[in-house]
Structures are given as structure tokens and as C-alpha cells.
Amino acid sequence: MQETFEFVVSNPMGLHANIADQLARTASLYQSDFTLNYDGRTVNLKSVMGVISLGVPQKARLSIVVSGNDAKAGIAALTKKIQELAL
């Protein structure tokens, strides 16, 4: 199963290290593969350094693709975390 979630970064500091860490921790709770896509580049969302390497600024459009047996639960948890972080 595959699930996709798209959003625009509203945080004035963009997707910084603290947020990257919290997203990676949330994704790591699931067995599915999590990828973050930005500006034609794709990284493993479970990798904090990979996420930081994208240098995602405010107003960037991102997509997250989750593939695996627990994709639905994973995307739901990640969507909730993004809302909690006001990303």
C-alpha cells in the first residue's frame, strides 16, 4: 500500500533540525518506507541528515510518500505530527 501527503511549509524557519528530528522519529515508529520529496530531490524521511540536507525554506511545497504494510497508519501519524509542529 502507498499513501501520499502534500503540504506547504508555513514555519518561518522552514524545515529546521528540530522539526526534521521529530518527523524522522515519528516515521521510524513504522516499518513502511517514508520518502520526502522537495524540488526534484528525494530523501529518506527516517534520516534526519537527509531531511536537513534538502534545506527546505518557508513556503516550499513538499510531498511525503509512505509505502508498506502500515502506510496508512504511518501517514496519519505524520500528518498529525506536522499539524502539532505547525510546520
PyMOL Python script that loads the backbone (N, CA, C, O; Angstrom):
from pymol import cmd

cmd.read_pdbstr("""\
ATOM      1  N   MET A   1       0.834  -1.177   0.000  1.00  0.00           N
ATOM      2  CA  MET A   1       0.000   0.000   0.000  1.00  0.00           C
ATOM      3  C   MET A   1       0.883   1.246   0.000  1.00  0.00           C
ATOM      4  O   MET A   1       1.960   1.261   0.595  1.00  0.00           O
ATOM      5  N   GLN A   2       0.407   2.281  -0.674  1.00  0.00           N
ATOM      6  CA  GLN A   2       1.152   3.539  -0.728  1.00  0.00           C
ATOM      7  C   GLN A   2       0.214   4.698  -0.414  1.00  0.00           C
ATOM      8  O   GLN A   2      -0.921   4.743  -0.890  1.00  0.00           O
ATOM      9  N   GLU A   3       0.701   5.622   0.387  1.00  0.00           N
ATOM     10  CA  GLU A   3      -0.057   6.818   0.760  1.00  0.00           C
ATOM     11  C   GLU A   3       0.811   8.041   0.479  1.00  0.00           C
ATOM     12  O   GLU A   3       2.029   7.995   0.651  1.00  0.00           O
ATOM     13  N   THR A   4       0.182   9.134   0.046  1.00  0.00           N
ATOM     14  CA  THR A   4       0.912  10.371  -0.243  1.00  0.00           C
ATOM     15  C   THR A   4       0.253  11.528   0.490  1.00  0.00           C
ATOM     16  O   THR A   4      -0.971  11.593   0.608  1.00  0.00           O
ATOM     17  N   PHE A   5       1.086  12.438   0.980  1.00  0.00           N
ATOM     18  CA  PHE A   5       0.610  13.635   1.673  1.00  0.00           C
ATOM     19  C   PHE A   5       1.415  14.816   1.149  1.00  0.00           C
ATOM     20  O   PHE A   5       2.645  14.768   1.132  1.00  0.00           O
ATOM     21  N   GLU A   6       0.736  15.872   0.724  1.00  0.00           N
ATOM     22  CA  GLU A   6       1.415  17.071   0.234  1.00  0.00           C
ATOM     23  C   GLU A   6       1.044  18.251   1.120  1.00  0.00           C
ATOM     24  O   GLU A   6      -0.081  18.359   1.608  1.00  0.00           O
ATOM     25  N   PHE A   7       2.022  19.134   1.315  1.00  0.00           N
ATOM     26  CA  PHE A   7       1.762  20.318   2.126  1.00  0.00           C
ATOM     27  C   PHE A   7       2.770  21.409   1.797  1.00  0.00           C
ATOM     28  O   PHE A   7       3.796  21.158   1.164  1.00  0.00           O
ATOM     29  N   VAL A   8       2.463  22.622   2.235  1.00  0.00           N
ATOM     30  CA  VAL A   8       3.346  23.774   2.059  1.00  0.00           C
ATOM     31  C   VAL A   8       3.875  24.150   3.433  1.00  0.00           C
ATOM     32  O   VAL A   8       3.109  24.245   4.392  1.00  0.00           O
ATOM     33  N   VAL A   9       5.172  24.363   3.531  1.00  0.00           N
ATOM     34  CA  VAL A   9       5.815  24.711   4.800  1.00  0.00           C
ATOM     35  C   VAL A   9       5.434  26.138   5.180  1.00  0.00           C
ATOM     36  O   VAL A   9       5.695  27.075   4.425  1.00  0.00           O
ATOM     37  N   SER A  10       4.821  26.301   6.344  1.00  0.00           N
ATOM     38  CA  SER A  10       4.417  27.634   6.800  1.00  0.00           C
ATOM     39  C   SER A  10       5.352  28.194   7.871  1.00  0.00           C
ATOM     40  O   SER A  10       5.321  29.392   8.154  1.00  0.00           O
ATOM     41  N   ASN A  11       6.175  27.347   8.462  1.00  0.00           N
ATOM     42  CA  ASN A  11       7.098  27.789   9.510  1.00  0.00           C
ATOM     43  C   ASN A  11       8.103  28.787   8.928  1.00  0.00           C
ATOM     44  O   ASN A  11       8.743  28.485   7.921  1.00  0.00           O
ATOM     45  N   PRO A  12       8.256  29.972   9.537  1.00  0.00           N
ATOM     46  CA  PRO A  12       9.183  30.982   9.024  1.00  0.00           C
ATOM     47  C   PRO A  12      10.636  30.496   8.933  1.00  0.00           C
ATOM     48  O   PRO A  12      11.414  31.013   8.131  1.00  0.00           O
ATOM     49  N   MET A  13      10.999  29.508   9.752  1.00  0.00           N
ATOM     50  CA  MET A  13      12.366  28.984   9.727  1.00  0.00           C
ATOM     51  C   MET A  13      12.504  27.786   8.786  1.00  0.00           C
ATOM     52  O   MET A  13      13.578  27.192   8.689  1.00  0.00           O
ATOM     53  N   GLY A  14      11.432  27.436   8.101  1.00  0.00           N
ATOM     54  CA  GLY A  14      11.475  26.295   7.200  1.00  0.00           C
ATOM     55  C   GLY A  14      11.513  24.989   7.975  1.00  0.00           C
ATOM     56  O   GLY A  14      11.085  24.922   9.127  1.00  0.00           O
ATOM     57  N   LEU A  15      12.025  23.964   7.335  1.00  0.00           N
ATOM     58  CA  LEU A  15      12.100  22.644   7.957  1.00  0.00           C
ATOM     59  C   LEU A  15      13.484  22.528   8.600  1.00  0.00           C
ATOM     60  O   LEU A  15      14.419  22.013   7.987  1.00  0.00           O
ATOM     61  N   HIS A  16      13.604  23.003   9.825  1.00  0.00           N
ATOM     62  CA  HIS A  16      14.900  23.049  10.515  1.00  0.00           C
ATOM     63  C   HIS A  16      15.177  21.748  11.272  1.00  0.00           C
ATOM     64  O   HIS A  16      14.348  20.838  11.271  1.00  0.00           O
ATOM     65  N   ALA A  17      16.334  21.664  11.912  1.00  0.00           N
ATOM     66  CA  ALA A  17      16.821  20.420  12.527  1.00  0.00           C
ATOM     67  C   ALA A  17      15.866  19.827  13.563  1.00  0.00           C
ATOM     68  O   ALA A  17      15.659  18.614  13.581  1.00  0.00           O
ATOM     69  N   ASN A  18      15.290  20.648  14.411  1.00  0.00           N
ATOM     70  CA  ASN A  18      14.386  20.137  15.445  1.00  0.00           C
ATOM     71  C   ASN A  18      13.164  19.465  14.818  1.00  0.00           C
ATOM     72  O   ASN A  18      12.758  18.379  15.229  1.00  0.00           O
ATOM     73  N   ILE A  19      12.599  20.119  13.834  1.00  0.00           N
ATOM     74  CA  ILE A  19      11.436  19.548  13.157  1.00  0.00           C
ATOM     75  C   ILE A  19      11.836  18.292  12.390  1.00  0.00           C
ATOM     76  O   ILE A  19      11.115  17.295  12.415  1.00  0.00           O
ATOM     77  N   ALA A  20      12.974  18.334  11.713  1.00  0.00           N
ATOM     78  CA  ALA A  20      13.458  17.161  10.972  1.00  0.00           C
ATOM     79  C   ALA A  20      13.605  15.967  11.909  1.00  0.00           C
ATOM     80  O   ALA A  20      13.242  14.845  11.556  1.00  0.00           O
ATOM     81  N   ASP A  21      14.135  16.210  13.092  1.00  0.00           N
ATOM     82  CA  ASP A  21      14.315  15.138  14.074  1.00  0.00           C
ATOM     83  C   ASP A  21      12.972  14.554  14.503  1.00  0.00           C
ATOM     84  O   ASP A  21      12.820  13.335  14.584  1.00  0.00           O
ATOM     85  N   GLN A  22      12.012  15.409  14.772  1.00  0.00           N
ATOM     86  CA  GLN A  22      10.703  14.925  15.219  1.00  0.00           C
ATOM     87  C   GLN A  22       9.966  14.155  14.121  1.00  0.00           C
ATOM     88  O   GLN A  22       9.283  13.170  14.401  1.00  0.00           O
ATOM     89  N   LEU A  23      10.106  14.604  12.877  1.00  0.00           N
ATOM     90  CA  LEU A  23       9.484  13.878  11.770  1.00  0.00           C
ATOM     91  C   LEU A  23      10.148  12.518  11.575  1.00  0.00           C
ATOM     92  O   LEU A  23       9.470  11.515  11.354  1.00  0.00           O
ATOM     93  N   ALA A  24      11.479  12.490  11.657  1.00  0.00           N
ATOM     94  CA  ALA A  24      12.217  11.233  11.495  1.00  0.00           C
ATOM     95  C   ALA A  24      11.863  10.250  12.609  1.00  0.00           C
ATOM     96  O   ALA A  24      11.704   9.055  12.357  1.00  0.00           O
ATOM     97  N   ARG A  25      11.740  10.744  13.827  1.00  0.00           N
ATOM     98  CA  ARG A  25      11.368   9.870  14.952  1.00  0.00           C
ATOM     99  C   ARG A  25       9.974   9.280  14.753  1.00  0.00           C
ATOM    100  O   ARG A  25       9.740   8.104  15.032  1.00  0.00           O
ATOM    101  N   THR A  26       9.065  10.101  14.274  1.00  0.00           N
ATOM    102  CA  THR A  26       7.706   9.615  14.026  1.00  0.00           C
ATOM    103  C   THR A  26       7.717   8.556  12.928  1.00  0.00           C
ATOM    104  O   THR A  26       7.099   7.502  13.079  1.00  0.00           O
ATOM    105  N   ALA A  27       8.407   8.824  11.835  1.00  0.00           N
ATOM    106  CA  ALA A  27       8.482   7.864  10.723  1.00  0.00           C
ATOM    107  C   ALA A  27       9.135   6.558  11.162  1.00  0.00           C
ATOM    108  O   ALA A  27       8.749   5.483  10.704  1.00  0.00           O
ATOM    109  N   SER A  28      10.116   6.650  12.041  1.00  0.00           N
ATOM    110  CA  SER A  28      10.854   5.462  12.483  1.00  0.00           C
ATOM    111  C   SER A  28      10.018   4.506  13.332  1.00  0.00           C
ATOM    112  O   SER A  28      10.434   3.376  13.584  1.00  0.00           O
ATOM    113  N   LEU A  29       8.865   4.945  13.764  1.00  0.00           N
ATOM    114  CA  LEU A  29       7.974   4.084  14.539  1.00  0.00           C
ATOM    115  C   LEU A  29       7.255   3.064  13.655  1.00  0.00           C
ATOM    116  O   LEU A  29       6.591   2.157  14.158  1.00  0.00           O
ATOM    117  N   TYR A  30       7.391   3.217  12.340  1.00  0.00           N
ATOM    118  CA  TYR A  30       6.667   2.371  11.391  1.00  0.00           C
ATOM    119  C   TYR A  30       7.638   1.609  10.495  1.00  0.00           C
ATOM    120  O   TYR A  30       8.757   2.059  10.247  1.00  0.00           O
ATOM    121  N   GLN A  31       7.195   0.455  10.015  1.00  0.00           N
ATOM    122  CA  GLN A  31       8.034  -0.377   9.152  1.00  0.00           C
ATOM    123  C   GLN A  31       8.058   0.120   7.714  1.00  0.00           C
ATOM    124  O   GLN A  31       8.995  -0.189   6.978  1.00  0.00           O
ATOM    125  N   SER A  32       7.077   0.864   7.305  1.00  0.00           N
ATOM    126  CA  SER A  32       6.978   1.350   5.930  1.00  0.00           C
ATOM    127  C   SER A  32       8.158   2.242   5.563  1.00  0.00           C
ATOM    128  O   SER A  32       8.860   2.759   6.432  1.00  0.00           O
ATOM    129  N   ASP A  33       8.361   2.411   4.259  1.00  0.00           N
ATOM    130  CA  ASP A  33       9.374   3.333   3.744  1.00  0.00           C
ATOM    131  C   ASP A  33       8.742   4.715   3.633  1.00  0.00           C
ATOM    132  O   ASP A  33       7.638   4.861   3.109  1.00  0.00           O
ATOM    133  N   PHE A  34       9.446   5.724   4.127  1.00  0.00           N
ATOM    134  CA  PHE A  34       8.980   7.109   4.087  1.00  0.00           C
ATOM    135  C   PHE A  34       9.952   7.920   3.241  1.00  0.00           C
ATOM    136  O   PHE A  34      11.147   7.952   3.536  1.00  0.00           O
ATOM    137  N   THR A  35       9.459   8.579   2.190  1.00  0.00           N
ATOM    138  CA  THR A  35      10.321   9.450   1.398  1.00  0.00           C
ATOM    139  C   THR A  35       9.755  10.864   1.405  1.00  0.00           C
ATOM    140  O   THR A  35       8.542  11.069   1.376  1.00  0.00           O
ATOM    141  N   LEU A  36      10.657  11.823   1.443  1.00  0.00           N
ATOM    142  CA  LEU A  36      10.299  13.237   1.406  1.00  0.00           C
ATOM    143  C   LEU A  36      10.801  13.789   0.083  1.00  0.00           C
ATOM    144  O   LEU A  36      11.975  13.629  -0.253  1.00  0.00           O
ATOM    145  N   ASN A  37       9.923  14.437  -0.666  1.00  0.00           N
ATOM    146  CA  ASN A  37      10.268  14.982  -1.980  1.00  0.00           C
ATOM    147  C   ASN A  37      10.183  16.499  -1.951  1.00  0.00           C
ATOM    148  O   ASN A  37       9.183  17.078  -1.526  1.00  0.00           O
ATOM    149  N   TYR A  38      11.263  17.132  -2.415  1.00  0.00           N
ATOM    150  CA  TYR A  38      11.299  18.594  -2.489  1.00  0.00           C
ATOM    151  C   TYR A  38      12.185  19.019  -3.655  1.00  0.00           C
ATOM    152  O   TYR A  38      13.336  18.596  -3.757  1.00  0.00           O
ATOM    153  N   ASP A  39      11.652  19.841  -4.513  1.00  0.00           N
ATOM    154  CA  ASP A  39      12.421  20.454  -5.595  1.00  0.00           C
ATOM    155  C   ASP A  39      13.164  19.412  -6.442  1.00  0.00           C
ATOM    156  O   ASP A  39      14.323  19.608  -6.808  1.00  0.00           O
ATOM    157  N   GLY A  40      12.488  18.316  -6.743  1.00  0.00           N
ATOM    158  CA  GLY A  40      13.078  17.279  -7.583  1.00  0.00           C
ATOM    159  C   GLY A  40      14.034  16.338  -6.874  1.00  0.00           C
ATOM    160  O   GLY A  40      14.619  15.457  -7.504  1.00  0.00           O
ATOM    161  N   ARG A  41      14.196  16.514  -5.577  1.00  0.00           N
ATOM    162  CA  ARG A  41      15.094  15.640  -4.806  1.00  0.00           C
ATOM    163  C   ARG A  41      14.266  14.819  -3.829  1.00  0.00           C
ATOM    164  O   ARG A  41      13.237  15.269  -3.327  1.00  0.00           O
ATOM    165  N   THR A  42      14.736  13.611  -3.572  1.00  0.00           N
ATOM    166  CA  THR A  42      14.039  12.683  -2.681  1.00  0.00           C
ATOM    167  C   THR A  42      15.002  12.160  -1.632  1.00  0.00           C
ATOM    168  O   THR A  42      16.116  11.745  -1.951  1.00  0.00           O
ATOM    169  N   VAL A  43      14.563  12.180  -0.366  1.00  0.00           N
ATOM    170  CA  VAL A  43      15.383  11.636   0.721  1.00  0.00           C
ATOM    171  C   VAL A  43      14.534  10.717   1.589  1.00  0.00           C
ATOM    172  O   VAL A  43      13.305  10.773   1.569  1.00  0.00           O
ATOM    173  N   ASN A  44      15.215   9.876   2.344  1.00  0.00           N
ATOM    174  CA  ASN A  44      14.573   9.001   3.315  1.00  0.00           C
ATOM    175  C   ASN A  44      14.152   9.860   4.506  1.00  0.00           C
ATOM    176  O   ASN A  44      15.001  10.470   5.156  1.00  0.00           O
ATOM    177  N   LEU A  45      12.874   9.914   4.795  1.00  0.00           N
ATOM    178  CA  LEU A  45      12.379  10.753   5.896  1.00  0.00           C
ATOM    179  C   LEU A  45      12.843  10.255   7.258  1.00  0.00           C
ATOM    180  O   LEU A  45      12.801  11.005   8.234  1.00  0.00           O
ATOM    181  N   LYS A  46      13.281   9.011   7.341  1.00  0.00           N
ATOM    182  CA  LYS A  46      13.784   8.480   8.606  1.00  0.00           C
ATOM    183  C   LYS A  46      15.213   8.938   8.884  1.00  0.00           C
ATOM    184  O   LYS A  46      15.753   8.659   9.954  1.00  0.00           O
ATOM    185  N   SER A  47      15.827   9.635   7.934  1.00  0.00           N
ATOM    186  CA  SER A  47      17.192  10.142   8.080  1.00  0.00           C
ATOM    187  C   SER A  47      17.162  11.644   8.361  1.00  0.00           C
ATOM    188  O   SER A  47      16.850  12.438   7.474  1.00  0.00           O
ATOM    189  N   VAL A  48      17.484  12.025   9.581  1.00  0.00           N
ATOM    190  CA  VAL A  48      17.484  13.447   9.951  1.00  0.00           C
ATOM    191  C   VAL A  48      18.430  14.227   9.048  1.00  0.00           C
ATOM    192  O   VAL A  48      18.078  15.299   8.556  1.00  0.00           O
ATOM    193  N   MET A  49      19.621  13.699   8.832  1.00  0.00           N
ATOM    194  CA  MET A  49      20.608  14.402   7.998  1.00  0.00           C
ATOM    195  C   MET A  49      20.118  14.529   6.557  1.00  0.00           C
ATOM    196  O   MET A  49      20.355  15.547   5.906  1.00  0.00           O
ATOM    197  N   GLY A  50      19.440  13.506   6.064  1.00  0.00           N
ATOM    198  CA  GLY A  50      18.888  13.576   4.715  1.00  0.00           C
ATOM    199  C   GLY A  50      17.872  14.695   4.595  1.00  0.00           C
ATOM    200  O   GLY A  50      17.880  15.454   3.626  1.00  0.00           O
ATOM    201  N   VAL A  51      17.001  14.793   5.580  1.00  0.00           N
ATOM    202  CA  VAL A  51      15.970  15.830   5.576  1.00  0.00           C
ATOM    203  C   VAL A  51      16.607  17.213   5.668  1.00  0.00           C
ATOM    204  O   VAL A  51      16.234  18.117   4.920  1.00  0.00           O
ATOM    205  N   ILE A  52      17.554  17.385   6.570  1.00  0.00           N
ATOM    206  CA  ILE A  52      18.225  18.675   6.731  1.00  0.00           C
ATOM    207  C   ILE A  52      18.954  19.074   5.452  1.00  0.00           C
ATOM    208  O   ILE A  52      18.997  20.251   5.095  1.00  0.00           O
ATOM    209  N   SER A  53      19.529  18.082   4.760  1.00  0.00           N
ATOM    210  CA  SER A  53      20.312  18.365   3.550  1.00  0.00           C
ATOM    211  C   SER A  53      19.483  19.012   2.445  1.00  0.00           C
ATOM    212  O   SER A  53      20.039  19.626   1.534  1.00  0.00           O
ATOM    213  N   LEU A  54      18.169  18.883   2.515  1.00  0.00           N
ATOM    214  CA  LEU A  54      17.317  19.497   1.500  1.00  0.00           C
ATOM    215  C   LEU A  54      17.245  21.015   1.640  1.00  0.00           C
ATOM    216  O   LEU A  54      16.967  21.709   0.662  1.00  0.00           O
ATOM    217  N   GLY A  55      17.491  21.537   2.832  1.00  0.00           N
ATOM    218  CA  GLY A  55      17.437  22.984   3.048  1.00  0.00           C
ATOM    219  C   GLY A  55      16.072  23.569   2.708  1.00  0.00           C
ATOM    220  O   GLY A  55      15.976  24.542   1.960  1.00  0.00           O
ATOM    221  N   VAL A  56      15.035  22.984   3.248  1.00  0.00           N
ATOM    222  CA  VAL A  56      13.663  23.370   2.904  1.00  0.00           C
ATOM    223  C   VAL A  56      13.289  24.701   3.562  1.00  0.00           C
ATOM    224  O   VAL A  56      13.282  24.802   4.789  1.00  0.00           O
ATOM    225  N   PRO A  57      12.977  25.725   2.754  1.00  0.00           N
ATOM    226  CA  PRO A  57      12.594  27.031   3.298  1.00  0.00           C
ATOM    227  C   PRO A  57      11.079  27.149   3.505  1.00  0.00           C
ATOM    228  O   PRO A  57      10.313  26.262   3.128  1.00  0.00           O
ATOM    229  N   GLN A  58      10.676  28.254   4.105  1.00  0.00           N
ATOM    230  CA  GLN A  58       9.254  28.554   4.247  1.00  0.00           C
ATOM    231  C   GLN A  58       8.625  28.639   2.853  1.00  0.00           C
ATOM    232  O   GLN A  58       9.289  29.035   1.895  1.00  0.00           O
ATOM    233  N   LYS A  59       7.378  28.277   2.746  1.00  0.00           N
ATOM    234  CA  LYS A  59       6.574  28.304   1.522  1.00  0.00           C
ATOM    235  C   LYS A  59       6.966  27.238   0.502  1.00  0.00           C
ATOM    236  O   LYS A  59       6.484  27.258  -0.630  1.00  0.00           O
ATOM    237  N   ALA A  60       7.834  26.311   0.892  1.00  0.00           N
ATOM    238  CA  ALA A  60       8.203  25.214  -0.006  1.00  0.00           C
ATOM    239  C   ALA A  60       7.066  24.199  -0.054  1.00  0.00           C
ATOM    240  O   ALA A  60       6.410  23.939   0.955  1.00  0.00           O
ATOM    241  N   ARG A  61       6.843  23.633  -1.224  1.00  0.00           N
ATOM    242  CA  ARG A  61       5.832  22.580  -1.382  1.00  0.00           C
ATOM    243  C   ARG A  61       6.539  21.236  -1.276  1.00  0.00           C
ATOM    244  O   ARG A  61       7.476  20.954  -2.023  1.00  0.00           O
ATOM    245  N   LEU A  62       6.078  20.408  -0.335  1.00  0.00           N
ATOM    246  CA  LEU A  62       6.681  19.099  -0.092  1.00  0.00           C
ATOM    247  C   LEU A  62       5.660  17.998  -0.307  1.00  0.00           C
ATOM    248  O   LEU A  62       4.454  18.213  -0.185  1.00  0.00           O
ATOM    249  N   SER A  63       6.165  16.816  -0.630  1.00  0.00           N
ATOM    250  CA  SER A  63       5.299  15.642  -0.640  1.00  0.00           C
ATOM    251  C   SER A  63       6.001  14.522   0.107  1.00  0.00           C
ATOM    252  O   SER A  63       7.215  14.345   0.011  1.00  0.00           O
ATOM    253  N   ILE A  64       5.218  13.786   0.838  1.00  0.00           N
ATOM    254  CA  ILE A  64       5.708  12.629   1.583  1.00  0.00           C
ATOM    255  C   ILE A  64       4.989  11.411   1.024  1.00  0.00           C
ATOM    256  O   ILE A  64       3.763  11.389   0.914  1.00  0.00           O
ATOM    257  N   VAL A  65       5.775  10.396   0.672  1.00  0.00           N
ATOM    258  CA  VAL A  65       5.211   9.149   0.163  1.00  0.00           C
ATOM    259  C   VAL A  65       5.579   8.045   1.145  1.00  0.00           C
ATOM    260  O   VAL A  65       6.745   7.875   1.501  1.00  0.00           O
ATOM    261  N   VAL A  66       4.577   7.306   1.572  1.00  0.00           N
ATOM    262  CA  VAL A  66       4.779   6.208   2.518  1.00  0.00           C
ATOM    263  C   VAL A  66       4.332   4.921   1.833  1.00  0.00           C
ATOM    264  O   VAL A  66       3.196   4.813   1.370  1.00  0.00           O
ATOM    265  N   SER A  67       5.241   3.946   1.776  1.00  0.00           N
ATOM    266  CA  SER A  67       4.952   2.667   1.126  1.00  0.00           C
ATOM    267  C   SER A  67       5.218   1.525   2.086  1.00  0.00           C
ATOM    268  O   SER A  67       6.292   1.438   2.680  1.00  0.00           O
ATOM    269  N   GLY A  68       4.233   0.647   2.236  1.00  0.00           N
ATOM    270  CA  GLY A  68       4.414  -0.515   3.099  1.00  0.00           C
ATOM    271  C   GLY A  68       3.113  -0.945   3.739  1.00  0.00           C
ATOM    272  O   GLY A  68       2.057  -0.361   3.501  1.00  0.00           O
ATOM    273  N   ASN A  69       3.211  -1.979   4.558  1.00  0.00           N
ATOM    274  CA  ASN A  69       2.028  -2.561   5.190  1.00  0.00           C
ATOM    275  C   ASN A  69       1.322  -1.616   6.152  1.00  0.00           C
ATOM    276  O   ASN A  69       0.100  -1.667   6.289  1.00  0.00           O
ATOM    277  N   ASP A  70       2.083  -0.756   6.817  1.00  0.00           N
ATOM    278  CA  ASP A  70       1.469   0.161   7.781  1.00  0.00           C
ATOM    279  C   ASP A  70       1.486   1.612   7.280  1.00  0.00           C
ATOM    280  O   ASP A  70       1.555   2.553   8.070  1.00  0.00           O
ATOM    281  N   ALA A  71       1.422   1.770   5.954  1.00  0.00           N
ATOM    282  CA  ALA A  71       1.489   3.103   5.344  1.00  0.00           C
ATOM    283  C   ALA A  71       0.352   4.009   5.800  1.00  0.00           C
ATOM    284  O   ALA A  71       0.565   5.191   6.068  1.00  0.00           O
ATOM    285  N   LYS A  72      -0.839   3.463   5.886  1.00  0.00           N
ATOM    286  CA  LYS A  72      -1.995   4.286   6.270  1.00  0.00           C
ATOM    287  C   LYS A  72      -1.821   4.840   7.681  1.00  0.00           C
ATOM    288  O   LYS A  72      -2.059   6.025   7.915  1.00  0.00           O
ATOM    289  N   ALA A  73      -1.411   4.001   8.611  1.00  0.00           N
ATOM    290  CA  ALA A  73      -1.178   4.453   9.989  1.00  0.00           C
ATOM    291  C   ALA A  73       0.004   5.417  10.041  1.00  0.00           C
ATOM    292  O   ALA A  73      -0.022   6.397  10.785  1.00  0.00           O
ATOM    293  N   GLY A  74       1.029   5.141   9.258  1.00  0.00           N
ATOM    294  CA  GLY A  74       2.216   5.995   9.235  1.00  0.00           C
ATOM    295  C   GLY A  74       1.920   7.390   8.728  1.00  0.00           C
ATOM    296  O   GLY A  74       2.361   8.373   9.323  1.00  0.00           O
ATOM    297  N   ILE A  75       1.178   7.489   7.636  1.00  0.00           N
ATOM    298  CA  ILE A  75       0.859   8.804   7.079  1.00  0.00           C
ATOM    299  C   ILE A  75      -0.072   9.568   8.019  1.00  0.00           C
ATOM    300  O   ILE A  75       0.017  10.792   8.118  1.00  0.00           O
ATOM    301  N   ALA A  76      -0.965   8.854   8.708  1.00  0.00           N
ATOM    302  CA  ALA A  76      -1.859   9.506   9.673  1.00  0.00           C
ATOM    303  C   ALA A  76      -1.058  10.090  10.832  1.00  0.00           C
ATOM    304  O   ALA A  76      -1.312  11.218  11.255  1.00  0.00           O
ATOM    305  N   ALA A  77      -0.096   9.333  11.345  1.00  0.00           N
ATOM    306  CA  ALA A  77       0.735   9.817  12.455  1.00  0.00           C
ATOM    307  C   ALA A  77       1.588  10.996  12.021  1.00  0.00           C
ATOM    308  O   ALA A  77       1.758  11.955  12.773  1.00  0.00           O
ATOM    309  N   LEU A  78       2.124  10.928  10.812  1.00  0.00           N
ATOM    310  CA  LEU A  78       2.977  12.005  10.318  1.00  0.00           C
ATOM    311  C   LEU A  78       2.166  13.276  10.061  1.00  0.00           C
ATOM    312  O   LEU A  78       2.625  14.380  10.355  1.00  0.00           O
ATOM    313  N   THR A  79       0.981  13.119   9.520  1.00  0.00           N
ATOM    314  CA  THR A  79       0.103  14.266   9.287  1.00  0.00           C
ATOM    315  C   THR A  79      -0.231  14.949  10.613  1.00  0.00           C
ATOM    316  O   THR A  79      -0.210  16.176  10.707  1.00  0.00           O
ATOM    317  N   LYS A  80      -0.536  14.157  11.624  1.00  0.00           N
ATOM    318  CA  LYS A  80      -0.829  14.704  12.957  1.00  0.00           C
ATOM    319  C   LYS A  80       0.389  15.434  13.516  1.00  0.00           C
ATOM    320  O   LYS A  80       0.254  16.521  14.077  1.00  0.00           O
ATOM    321  N   LYS A  81       1.576  14.845  13.369  1.00  0.00           N
ATOM    322  CA  LYS A  81       2.803  15.469  13.881  1.00  0.00           C
ATOM    323  C   LYS A  81       3.068  16.798  13.173  1.00  0.00           C
ATOM    324  O   LYS A  81       3.456  17.770  13.820  1.00  0.00           O
ATOM    325  N   ILE A  82       2.867  16.854  11.869  1.00  0.00           N
ATOM    326  CA  ILE A  82       3.074  18.091  11.107  1.00  0.00           C
ATOM    327  C   ILE A  82       2.119  19.172  11.600  1.00  0.00           C
ATOM    328  O   ILE A  82       2.508  20.334  11.714  1.00  0.00           O
ATOM    329  N   GLN A  83       0.888  18.807  11.890  1.00  0.00           N
ATOM    330  CA  GLN A  83      -0.080  19.773  12.417  1.00  0.00           C
ATOM    331  C   GLN A  83       0.322  20.240  13.812  1.00  0.00           C
ATOM    332  O   GLN A  83       0.217  21.426  14.124  1.00  0.00           O
ATOM    333  N   GLU A  84       0.782  19.314  14.654  1.00  0.00           N
ATOM    334  CA  GLU A  84       1.224  19.669  16.011  1.00  0.00           C
ATOM    335  C   GLU A  84       2.404  20.638  15.977  1.00  0.00           C
ATOM    336  O   GLU A  84       2.490  21.553  16.796  1.00  0.00           O
ATOM    337  N   LEU A  85       3.307  20.430  15.028  1.00  0.00           N
ATOM    338  CA  LEU A  85       4.506  21.262  14.924  1.00  0.00           C
ATOM    339  C   LEU A  85       4.249  22.585  14.213  1.00  0.00           C
ATOM    340  O   LEU A  85       5.135  23.436  14.136  1.00  0.00           O
ATOM    341  N   ALA A  86       3.035  22.757  13.693  1.00  0.00           N
ATOM    342  CA  ALA A  86       2.682  23.948  12.921  1.00  0.00           C
ATOM    343  C   ALA A  86       3.695  24.190  11.817  1.00  0.00           C
ATOM    344  O   ALA A  86       4.146  25.312  11.585  1.00  0.00           O
ATOM    345  N   LEU A  87       4.037  23.099  11.147  1.00  0.00           N
ATOM    346  CA  LEU A  87       5.025  23.182  10.076  1.00  0.00           C
ATOM    347  C   LEU A  87       4.397  23.785   8.849  1.00  0.00           C
ATOM    348  O   LEU A  87       5.066  23.943   7.828  1.00  0.00           O
TER     349      LEU A  87
END
""", "prot")
cmd.dss("prot")
cmd.show_as("cartoon", "prot")
cmd.util.cbc("prot")
cmd.orient("prot")
